[in-house]
């Protein structure tokens, strides 16, 4: 048996030659299979005989007969080389129908509500044996970000980092969510007035480690420029909590459009347009150079992009 020291010294190409000769029982046939000269095969066998201290093959007519040592090596050698071929092949080829890989996506609270259900459905169809793992933005940040193996891709805003890649998927803008029978709003009102927005109290969301995130800061800055102020009565860590509170109180919640429309399907709330038009906030796929060329990660990104772009809702028309 090869010792650890000898294995560290051996040229792995010699093992490829040994496997080929064992398989073909001929130097000429092995040389043709490996696209090298017969003399190269003979030289490799000579080196192996010294390393393994065994003749490995003896001649019988025009062919070769393996020694007991060579026959003993054959099964393990074949399995080892097949394993190496799978490792190298997997680095260049990704089969979504057979892959059992775990692909990890980092999603903010809003996309867990608006994107994840449709993505999960498509993922199970396109990657029937793979596993989808979703982590929060908090987990991504605390785990070291996309430069680490904690996640393959995230949905979020573009970052000023030369090692990051970004692909815009959609532009998000807020709506105001309120309970359907809110006493401060008219029954068929489609857009909230400036006076209602500034006069009624709000529930706010701090999503990123308990603090306002990039989207929150952008929206707040736009509100300030347009003369909109929020009287905050309650701060919660998720959009779901904000919508649930709005459904059972007189508080208003400013939530992303895609999220708001999903909540309108399941909660006794309605979504109203803002009294002013905001430019919106660009969101998309975010990934690190670490996974840029990986075929599995690339397939995953394309799947997410297909899900998001097909599910993006058109803005509701103002009255």
C-alpha positions as CSV (number, residue, x, y, z in Angstrom):
1,X,0.0,0.0,0.0
2,X,1.2,3.5,-0.8
3,X,2.4,5.4,2.3
4,X,1.4,9.1,2.8
5,X,5.0,10.1,2.1
6,X,5.1,8.3,-1.2
7,X,1.7,9.6,-2.3
8,X,2.8,13.2,-1.7
9,X,5.8,12.5,-4.0
10,X,3.9,10.8,-6.8
11,X,2.8,12.4,-10.1
12,X,-0.9,11.7,-10.3
13,X,-0.6,11.4,-14.1
14,X,1.2,8.1,-13.3
15,X,-1.9,6.8,-11.7
16,X,-3.9,7.8,-14.8
17,X,-1.5,5.8,-16.9
18,X,-1.8,2.8,-14.6
19,X,-5.5,2.9,-14.7
20,X,-5.5,3.0,-18.5
21,X,-3.1,0.1,-18.9
22,X,-5.2,-1.9,-16.4
23,X,-8.3,-1.2,-18.4
24,X,-6.8,-1.9,-21.9
25,X,-4.2,-4.5,-21.0
26,X,-2.0,-3.0,-23.7
27,X,0.6,-0.2,-23.9
28,X,-0.5,0.7,-27.4
29,X,-4.2,0.8,-26.5
30,X,-3.5,2.9,-23.4
31,X,-1.4,5.4,-25.3
32,X,-4.2,5.8,-27.9
33,X,-6.8,6.3,-25.1
34,X,-4.6,9.0,-23.4
35,X,-3.4,10.6,-26.6
36,X,0.3,10.0,-25.8
37,X,3.1,7.9,-27.3
38,X,3.6,4.3,-26.3
39,X,7.1,5.3,-25.1
40,X,5.5,7.8,-22.7
41,X,3.3,4.9,-21.3
42,X,6.4,2.7,-20.9
43,X,8.3,5.4,-19.1
44,X,5.4,6.0,-16.7
45,X,5.2,2.3,-16.0
46,X,8.9,2.2,-15.3
47,X,8.6,5.0,-12.8
48,X,5.6,3.3,-11.1
49,X,7.5,0.0,-10.8
50,X,10.2,1.8,-8.8
51,X,7.6,3.7,-6.6
52,X,5.5,0.7,-5.9
53,X,8.3,-1.8,-5.8
54,X,6.4,-4.2,-8.0
55,X,6.6,-5.1,-11.8
56,X,2.8,-4.4,-12.1
57,X,2.6,-6.1,-15.5
58,X,4.3,-9.0,-17.2
59,X,4.1,-9.8,-20.9
60,X,2.0,-12.6,-22.4
61,X,2.2,-12.7,-26.1
62,X,1.4,-9.2,-27.4
63,X,-0.5,-8.2,-24.3
64,X,0.2,-7.5,-20.6
65,X,-0.9,-9.5,-17.6
66,X,-1.3,-7.5,-14.3
67,X,0.4,-8.8,-11.2
68,X,-1.6,-9.4,-8.0
69,X,-0.4,-6.0,-6.7
70,X,-1.8,-4.3,-9.8
71,X,-5.1,-6.2,-9.5
72,X,-5.4,-5.2,-5.9
73,X,-4.9,-1.6,-6.8
74,X,-7.4,-1.6,-9.6
75,X,-10.7,-1.1,-7.8
76,X,-9.5,1.6,-5.4
77,X,-7.7,3.4,-8.3
78,X,-10.7,3.3,-10.5
79,X,-13.0,4.7,-7.7
80,X,-10.5,7.4,-6.8
81,X,-10.0,8.6,-10.4
82,X,-13.8,8.6,-11.0
83,X,-14.2,10.7,-7.9
84,X,-11.6,13.2,-9.1
85,X,-13.3,13.3,-12.5
86,X,-16.6,14.1,-10.8
87,X,-15.0,16.9,-8.7
88,X,-13.4,18.4,-11.8
89,X,-16.5,17.9,-13.9
90,X,-18.8,19.5,-11.3
91,X,-16.6,22.6,-11.4
92,X,-17.4,23.0,-15.1
93,X,-20.8,21.5,-15.4
94,X,-24.0,22.0,-13.5
95,X,-27.1,19.8,-14.1
96,X,-30.1,21.3,-12.4
97,X,-32.1,18.1,-12.8
98,X,-29.7,16.0,-10.8
99,X,-27.9,18.5,-8.6
100,X,-28.3,18.0,-4.8
101,X,-26.5,21.2,-4.0
102,X,-27.8,23.7,-1.4
103,X,-28.2,27.1,-2.9
104,X,-28.5,30.0,-0.4
105,X,-30.2,33.3,-1.0
106,X,-30.3,36.3,1.4
107,X,-33.6,38.1,1.3
108,X,-34.9,41.2,3.2
109,X,-38.2,40.9,4.9
110,X,-40.1,42.3,1.9
111,X,-38.8,39.8,-0.6
112,X,-39.5,37.0,1.8
113,X,-43.1,38.0,1.4
114,X,-43.3,39.1,-2.2
115,X,-40.7,37.0,-3.9
116,X,-40.0,33.8,-1.9
117,X,-43.3,31.9,-2.5
118,X,-43.1,32.1,-6.3
119,X,-39.3,31.4,-6.2
120,X,-39.8,28.3,-4.0
121,X,-42.4,27.0,-6.5
122,X,-40.1,27.5,-9.5
123,X,-37.0,26.3,-7.7
124,X,-38.7,22.9,-6.9
125,X,-39.6,22.5,-10.6
126,X,-36.2,23.5,-12.1
127,X,-34.0,22.0,-9.4
128,X,-36.0,19.0,-8.2
129,X,-33.2,17.5,-6.1
130,X,-31.5,20.6,-4.8
131,X,-32.1,22.5,-1.6
132,X,-33.1,26.2,-1.2
133,X,-31.9,27.9,1.9
134,X,-33.0,31.5,2.7
135,X,-31.3,33.6,5.2
136,X,-32.1,37.1,6.4
137,X,-30.1,40.2,5.7
138,X,-29.2,40.4,9.4
139,X,-27.7,36.9,9.1
140,X,-25.8,37.9,5.9
141,X,-24.3,41.0,7.6
142,X,-23.4,39.3,10.8
143,X,-22.0,36.3,8.9
144,X,-19.5,38.3,6.9
145,X,-21.4,39.1,3.7
146,X,-21.3,37.5,0.3
147,X,-17.5,37.3,0.3
148,X,-18.0,34.3,2.6
149,X,-19.8,31.0,1.9
150,X,-22.8,32.1,4.0
151,X,-24.8,32.9,0.8
152,X,-24.5,32.6,-3.0
153,X,-26.6,35.7,-3.8
154,X,-28.7,38.4,-2.2
155,X,-31.5,40.7,-3.3
156,X,-30.8,44.3,-2.5
157,X,-29.5,47.7,-3.7
158,X,-26.3,48.2,-5.5
159,X,-23.2,48.5,-3.3
160,X,-20.1,50.6,-4.0
161,X,-17.7,47.6,-3.9
162,X,-15.5,46.6,-6.8
163,X,-15.7,42.9,-5.8
164,X,-19.5,42.9,-6.0
165,X,-21.7,42.3,-9.1
166,X,-25.2,43.7,-9.4
167,X,-28.1,43.2,-11.8
168,X,-31.1,45.5,-11.5
169,X,-34.4,43.7,-11.4
170,X,-37.0,46.3,-10.5
171,X,-37.7,49.7,-9.0
172,X,-39.6,49.8,-5.7
173,X,-41.7,52.6,-4.4
174,X,-43.8,52.7,-1.2
175,X,-47.5,52.6,-0.7
176,X,-49.5,53.4,2.4
177,X,-51.2,50.5,4.0
178,X,-54.2,51.1,6.3
179,X,-57.1,49.0,7.6
180,X,-60.1,48.9,5.3
181,X,-62.4,50.6,7.7
182,X,-60.0,53.3,8.8
183,X,-62.1,56.1,10.2
184,X,-59.7,58.8,8.9
185,X,-60.0,57.6,5.3
186,X,-62.8,57.6,2.7
187,X,-64.3,54.3,1.6
188,X,-63.1,54.3,-2.0
189,X,-60.1,56.6,-1.6
190,X,-57.2,55.5,-3.8
191,X,-54.5,58.0,-2.7
192,X,-53.9,59.4,0.7
193,X,-53.8,63.2,1.0
194,X,-50.8,65.2,2.3
195,X,-52.9,66.3,5.3
196,X,-53.9,62.7,6.1
197,X,-50.3,61.4,5.7
198,X,-48.9,64.1,8.0
199,X,-51.8,64.1,10.5
200,X,-52.3,60.4,11.2
201,X,-49.8,58.3,13.2
202,X,-47.6,55.6,11.6
203,X,-45.9,52.3,12.4
204,X,-42.3,52.3,11.2
205,X,-40.0,49.3,10.3
206,X,-36.3,49.0,11.1
207,X,-35.2,45.9,9.2
208,X,-31.4,45.9,9.3
209,X,-30.1,44.8,12.7
210,X,-32.8,46.9,14.3
211,X,-31.8,50.1,12.5
212,X,-33.1,51.8,9.4
213,X,-31.7,50.3,6.2
214,X,-30.6,51.8,2.9
215,X,-34.2,51.7,1.5
216,X,-35.6,53.2,4.7
217,X,-33.1,56.1,4.6
218,X,-33.8,56.8,0.9
219,X,-37.6,56.9,1.5
220,X,-37.3,59.1,4.6
221,X,-35.0,61.5,2.7
222,X,-37.5,61.7,-0.2
223,X,-40.4,62.3,2.3
224,X,-38.5,65.2,3.9
225,X,-37.8,66.8,0.5
226,X,-41.4,66.6,-0.5
227,X,-42.8,67.9,2.8
228,X,-44.2,64.6,4.1
229,X,-43.6,63.9,7.8
230,X,-44.5,60.7,9.8
231,X,-45.6,60.8,13.4
232,X,-44.1,57.5,14.5
233,X,-46.1,55.7,17.2
234,X,-44.5,52.3,16.9
235,X,-41.3,50.7,15.5
236,X,-41.3,47.1,14.5
237,X,-38.5,44.8,12.9
238,X,-40.6,43.4,10.0
239,X,-43.0,44.4,7.3
240,X,-45.4,41.6,8.4
241,X,-45.6,43.0,11.9
242,X,-46.2,46.5,10.5
243,X,-49.1,45.2,8.3
244,X,-50.6,43.2,11.1
245,X,-50.6,46.3,13.3
246,X,-52.1,48.5,10.6
247,X,-54.8,45.9,10.1
248,X,-56.0,46.2,13.7
249,X,-55.2,49.8,14.6
250,X,-55.5,53.3,13.1
251,X,-51.8,53.4,12.4
252,X,-50.6,53.8,8.8
253,X,-47.7,51.7,7.5
254,X,-45.5,52.8,4.5
255,X,-44.5,49.5,2.9
256,X,-42.9,48.5,-0.5
257,X,-45.5,48.3,-3.3
258,X,-45.0,44.6,-4.0
259,X,-45.3,43.8,-0.3
260,X,-48.3,46.0,0.2
261,X,-50.2,44.3,-2.6
262,X,-49.5,40.8,-1.2
263,X,-50.8,41.9,2.2
264,X,-54.0,43.2,0.6
265,X,-54.7,39.6,-0.5
266,X,-54.6,38.2,3.0
267,X,-55.3,40.9,5.5
268,X,-58.2,43.3,5.9
269,X,-56.0,46.2,4.7
270,X,-55.9,48.4,1.6
271,X,-53.0,50.1,-0.1
272,X,-53.1,53.8,-1.0
273,X,-50.9,55.8,-3.3
274,X,-48.8,58.6,-1.8
275,X,-49.9,62.2,-2.3
276,X,-46.6,62.8,-4.3
277,X,-44.7,60.7,-6.8
278,X,-41.4,59.3,-5.6
279,X,-38.6,58.3,-8.0
280,X,-38.4,54.8,-6.6
281,X,-35.6,52.7,-5.3
282,X,-33.6,50.2,-7.5
283,X,-33.2,46.7,-6.3
284,X,-31.6,43.7,-7.9
285,X,-29.4,40.7,-7.7
286,X,-26.2,41.1,-5.7
287,X,-23.3,38.6,-5.7
288,X,-19.6,38.5,-5.1
289,X,-16.8,37.8,-7.5
290,X,-16.3,34.5,-5.5
291,X,-19.4,33.0,-7.2
292,X,-19.4,35.0,-10.4
293,X,-18.2,32.1,-12.7
294,X,-19.8,29.2,-10.8
295,X,-22.3,27.6,-13.1
296,X,-24.7,26.5,-10.3
297,X,-24.7,30.0,-8.8
298,X,-25.2,31.5,-12.3
299,X,-28.2,29.2,-12.9
300,X,-29.6,30.2,-9.5
301,X,-29.3,33.9,-10.3
302,X,-31.1,33.4,-13.6
303,X,-33.9,31.6,-11.8
304,X,-34.3,34.4,-9.3
305,X,-34.3,37.0,-12.0
306,X,-37.0,35.2,-13.9
307,X,-39.1,34.9,-10.8
308,X,-38.8,38.5,-9.8
309,X,-39.3,40.1,-13.2
310,X,-42.3,37.9,-14.0
311,X,-43.9,38.6,-10.6
312,X,-43.4,42.4,-10.5
313,X,-46.7,44.1,-10.3
314,X,-47.7,47.1,-12.3
315,X,-48.4,50.3,-10.3
316,X,-52.1,50.9,-9.5
317,X,-53.5,53.9,-11.3
318,X,-54.4,56.9,-9.2
319,X,-58.0,58.1,-9.2
